Amino acid sequence: MTRAAYGDAAIYSQMAWDSLAEWKQLGERIGLPIFHQLGVLFFTATPGDYFSQTLAVNRRLGLPIQELGPSELRARFPMIDFGDVELGLFEPDFGALMARRAVQALVAEFMGKGGAYVALQAQVSPHQGPLASIALSDGSEFEADAFVVAAGPWLGKIFPELLANRIIATRQEIFYFAAPPGDPGFRPGSMPAWAEFSGDEFHYGFPDLEGAGVKFAHHCEGPVVDPDTQIRLSSDPALQEITAYRDRRFPRLRDAALTKAEVCQYENSSNGDFLIDFHPDMPNVLLVGGGSGHGFKHGPEVGRYAASLLGGDGQIEPRFSLATKNADQKREIH
């Protein structure tokens, strides 16, 4: 994968689209849905560059997208109070991935083909030159010709001198609410996956998918945390904020019971782009990270790109390079 293959502004859209077929095939292989085609609705009360650029990129790449005005939004998605909303973009062929199920299925396939999976902590000793082995927490050493370190929010802790200020782990809270009994408007097929970008605020959610409840989250720059020690209990202020938003935009869910709350963590790079590049001191160590909040859907293409780099056939995409990451936090959404 190169800039020539994808182009700059379109790189994430094309990667997500190219990955989609792989996710569907995985679901077919295991006989369970990995991808739910819900359609994805983006809407805003403050149209700006993000929406105009998204529309332009999708049309240039030939990806399906529909531009919707206020009256069309109200007619098609009556479960949402669009009030002051001016514009919507609907992508009918996208939806939701079942991430936990996908990871479990891929691990099972990997082991079925002779791979080994161990749940142990790893430690890399910094030095100059190729890395020969990684120390594991059971006292053993894992040896290989090359290594991919894709440690999520722990990436900055494994390489603190290099990445402590380039990969930041933040706390994010997610809430699920019971749909009103007998109201089909919050089920897949009626309610899409959705995201509202209005001003500086970004909320998103999903319908009642596989009985988990209607999902809501406030995509914000949460507090920086240590992934080993942060408290995994949800907070009252976050619940109050999301409830107020829910009641304003989804009034039919007012007084809906909370069914589940989760605390997760993002591992964003300093500028929001992926980090996929070799360690500057250990040339056989490929660093892969910076994808939290937006990266999972790109997984097959990230894997293909990483494999091409390890095989010597690929070139570093400038947006994903270590050189573009610094200590100044200016994270974007992709």
C-alpha positions in Angstrom: 0.0 0.0 0.0 1.4 3.4 -1.0 0.3 6.9 -1.4 0.1 6.3 -5.1 -2.4 3.5 -4.5 -4.6 5.4 -2.2 -3.9 9.1 -2.3 -3.5 11.3 0.7 -7.0 12.5 1.8 -8.6 9.3 0.6 -6.3 6.8 2.3 -8.6 5.9 5.3 -11.8 5.6 3.3 -10.1 3.3 0.7 -8.5 1.2 3.4 -11.8 0.7 5.2 -13.5 -0.2 1.9 -10.8 -2.6 0.9 -10.9 -4.3 4.3 -14.7 -4.8 4.3 -14.6 -7.8 2.0 -12.1 -9.5 4.3 -14.3 -9.0 7.3 -17.3 -10.4 5.4 -15.3 -13.5 4.4 -14.3 -14.1 8.0 -17.9 -14.1 9.0 -18.7 -16.6 6.2 -15.9 -18.9 7.3 -17.0 -19.1 11.0 -20.8 -19.0 10.3 -21.4 -16.0 12.5 -21.8 -12.3 11.6 -18.6 -10.3 11.9 -20.1 -7.4 9.9 -23.6 -6.0 10.3 -24.6 -3.8 7.4 -26.6 -1.1 9.2 -25.7 1.9 7.1 -23.8 4.7 8.7 -25.3 8.2 9.1 -23.2 11.2 9.8 -25.0 14.4 10.6 -24.2 18.0 11.7 -25.7 21.3 12.8 -22.5 23.0 11.7 -21.5 21.8 8.2 -17.8 22.4 7.4 -14.8 21.0 5.7 -15.1 17.5 7.2 -18.5 16.9 5.5 -17.6 18.5 2.2 -14.3 16.6 2.0 -16.0 13.3 3.0 -18.5 13.7 0.3 -15.9 14.6 -2.3 -13.6 11.7 -1.4 -16.4 9.1 -1.4 -17.6 10.3 -4.8 -14.1 10.3 -6.2 -13.4 6.8 -5.0 -16.8 5.6 -6.2 -18.0 4.7 -2.7 -21.7 4.8 -2.1 -22.9 7.9 -0.2 -26.1 9.9 -0.1 -26.4 13.6 0.8 -29.5 14.3 2.9 -31.2 17.5 3.9 -33.3 18.1 7.1 -36.6 16.9 5.7 -35.1 13.7 4.2 -33.4 13.0 7.5 -36.6 13.3 9.5 -38.5 11.1 7.1 -35.9 8.3 7.0 -34.8 8.3 10.6 -37.7 9.3 12.8 -36.0 7.9 15.9 -33.6 10.9 15.9 -34.7 14.6 16.6 -32.7 16.4 14.0 -33.8 19.8 15.3 -31.0 22.2 14.3 -29.3 19.7 12.0 -28.5 21.0 8.5 -26.9 18.1 6.7 -26.6 14.4 6.7 -24.4 11.9 4.8 -25.5 8.3 4.7 -23.2 5.4 3.7 -25.6 2.5 3.1 -22.9 -0.2 2.6 -21.1 0.3 5.9 -22.1 -0.7 9.5 -20.7 -2.4 12.6 -18.0 -4.9 13.2 -18.1 -7.4 16.1 -14.5 -6.8 17.2 -14.3 -9.3 20.0 -15.7 -12.1 17.9 -13.4 -11.2 15.0 -10.3 -11.3 17.2 -11.3 -14.6 18.7 -12.0 -16.1 15.3 -8.7 -14.9 13.9 -6.7 -16.3 16.9 -8.5 -19.6 16.4 -7.7 -19.7 12.7 -4.1 -18.7 13.4 -3.6 -21.5 15.9 -5.4 -24.0 13.6 -2.7 -23.3 11.0 0.1 -24.0 13.4 0.6 -20.6 15.0 1.1 -20.2 18.7 -0.8 -17.8 21.0 0.3 -17.0 24.5 -1.1 -14.5 27.0 2.0 -13.1 28.6 3.6 -9.7 29.2 6.5 -8.8 27.0 9.5 -6.6 27.5 11.9 -5.2 24.9 15.3 -4.1 26.0 16.4 -1.0 24.0 19.6 -1.3 22.1 21.2 -0.6 18.8 20.9 -3.2 16.0 18.4 -6.0 15.1 16.4 -7.4 18.0 17.1 -11.1 18.6 14.4 -11.9 21.2 11.7 -10.6 23.5 11.6 -11.4 27.2 8.3 -12.9 28.4 6.8 -12.6 31.9 7.2 -16.4 32.5 10.9 -16.1 32.2 11.2 -17.4 28.6 12.5 -15.7 25.5 10.7 -15.4 22.2 13.1 -15.5 19.3 12.4 -14.4 15.7 13.9 -12.8 12.7 11.5 -9.9 12.8 8.9 -8.6 15.2 5.6 -6.6 14.9 4.8 -4.8 18.1 1.1 -3.9 18.0 0.5 -3.4 21.7 -2.4 -0.9 21.6 -2.4 1.4 24.7 0.7 -0.4 26.0 2.8 0.6 23.0 4.1 3.7 24.7 5.0 1.8 27.9 7.0 -0.8 26.0 9.0 1.9 24.3 8.8 4.8 26.7 11.9 6.7 25.5 10.6 6.7 21.9 6.8 6.7 22.2 5.8 8.0 25.6 4.6 11.3 24.2 3.7 10.0 20.7 1.2 7.3 21.6 -1.3 8.5 24.3 -3.7 6.2 26.2 -6.9 7.9 27.2 -10.0 6.8 29.1 -13.3 6.6 27.1 -16.7 5.6 28.4 -19.5 3.8 26.6 -23.1 3.3 27.6 -25.9 1.0 26.5 -29.7 1.6 27.1 -32.7 -0.6 26.8 -34.9 0.1 23.8 -38.6 0.9 24.5 -40.6 -2.4 24.6 -42.4 -2.9 21.3 -40.7 0.0 19.5 -38.8 -1.4 16.5 -37.3 1.9 15.6 -34.0 1.2 17.5 -33.3 -2.2 15.9 -31.0 -2.9 13.0 -32.8 -2.2 9.8 -34.6 0.8 11.2 -31.8 2.7 13.0 -28.4 3.0 11.4 -25.0 3.4 13.1 -24.6 7.2 13.4 -22.2 9.9 14.4 -22.9 13.6 15.0 -20.1 16.1 14.4 -21.5 19.5 15.5 -19.1 22.3 16.5 -16.4 20.8 18.7 -18.7 17.9 19.8 -18.7 14.4 18.5 -21.1 11.7 19.7 -21.8 8.4 18.1 -23.7 5.2 18.6 -25.4 2.0 17.3 -28.8 0.4 17.3 -29.7 -2.4 19.6 -27.3 -4.8 18.1 -27.6 -8.5 19.1 -29.5 -7.5 22.2 -26.7 -5.5 23.7 -28.8 -2.3 24.0 -28.7 1.0 22.2 -25.1 2.2 22.3 -24.0 5.8 23.0 -20.5 7.3 23.4 -19.0 10.8 23.5 -15.9 10.8 21.4 -13.8 13.3 23.3 -10.2 13.6 24.4 -10.6 11.7 27.6 -8.1 11.9 30.5 -4.7 10.4 29.9 -4.4 7.1 31.8 -2.0 4.2 32.6 -3.6 1.2 30.9 -2.4 -1.0 33.8 -3.9 1.0 36.6 -6.8 3.0 35.4 -10.2 2.4 37.1 -12.6 0.4 34.9 -15.8 1.6 36.5 -17.9 4.2 34.7 -18.4 7.6 36.2 -21.5 9.5 37.1 -20.5 12.7 35.2 -20.0 10.8 31.9 -23.3 9.0 32.4 -25.1 12.3 33.0 -23.5 13.9 30.0 -24.5 11.1 27.7 -28.0 10.8 29.1 -28.6 14.5 28.5 -27.4 14.1 24.9 -29.6 11.0 24.5 -32.7 12.7 25.7 -32.1 15.7 23.4 -31.4 13.8 20.2 -33.3 10.5 20.9 -36.4 11.6 22.9 -38.1 8.3 22.6 -35.3 6.9 24.7 -35.9 9.3 27.6 -35.9 7.4 30.9 -34.5 4.2 29.1 -32.8 1.9 31.6 -29.0 1.6 31.5 -28.2 -2.0 30.6 -24.4 -1.8 30.4 -21.4 0.5 30.8 -17.9 0.0 29.6 -14.6 1.8 30.1 -12.2 1.4 27.3 -9.1 3.2 26.2 -7.9 4.9 23.0 -4.2 4.7 22.0 -4.1 7.7 19.6 -0.9 8.9 18.0 -0.1 12.6 18.5 -1.7 13.6 15.2 -4.4 10.9 14.9 -2.7 9.0 12.0 -1.6 5.4 12.3 1.9 4.7 13.3 3.3 1.9 11.1 7.0 2.2 10.8 10.2 0.5 11.9 11.9 1.3 15.2 14.8 3.7 14.4 17.3 1.7 16.5 16.0 -1.8 15.8 15.5 -2.3 12.1 13.7 -5.6 12.4 11.0 -4.2 14.8 7.9 -2.9 13.1 5.7 -0.6 15.3 2.0 -0.7 14.6 -0.4 1.5 16.6 -2.3 4.7 16.8 -5.6 3.2 15.7 -7.9 3.4 18.7 -11.3 4.9 18.0 -11.1 4.4 14.3 -8.5 1.7 13.5 -10.1 -1.7 13.8 -12.1 -1.5 10.6 -8.9 -1.0 8.7 -7.3 -4.1 10.1 -7.0 -6.3 7.0 -5.3 -3.5 5.0 -3.1 -2.6 8.0 -2.0 -6.2 8.1 -1.4 -6.3 4.4 0.7 -3.1 4.5 2.7 -4.3 7.5 3.4 -7.6 5.8 4.6 -5.8 2.7 7.0 -3.7 4.8 8.4 -6.8 6.6 8.8 -8.6 3.2 10.8 -5.6 1.8 8.3 -4.9 -0.9 6.5 -1.9 0.6 7.4 1.7 1.2 6.6 3.8 4.3 3.5 5.8 3.8 4.5 9.3 5.0 1.3 9.8 7.1 2.1 6.6 9.0 5.7 7.4 9.6 7.3 7.9 13.0 8.7 11.2 11.7 5.2 12.7 11.6 4.6 11.9 15.3 5.7 14.3 18.0 4.9 15.4 21.5 2.4 18.0 20.3 -1.1 16.5 20.7 -3.3 17.4 17.7 -5.4 14.4 17.2 -7.8 14.1 14.3 -10.6 11.7 13.5 -10.4 9.3 10.6 
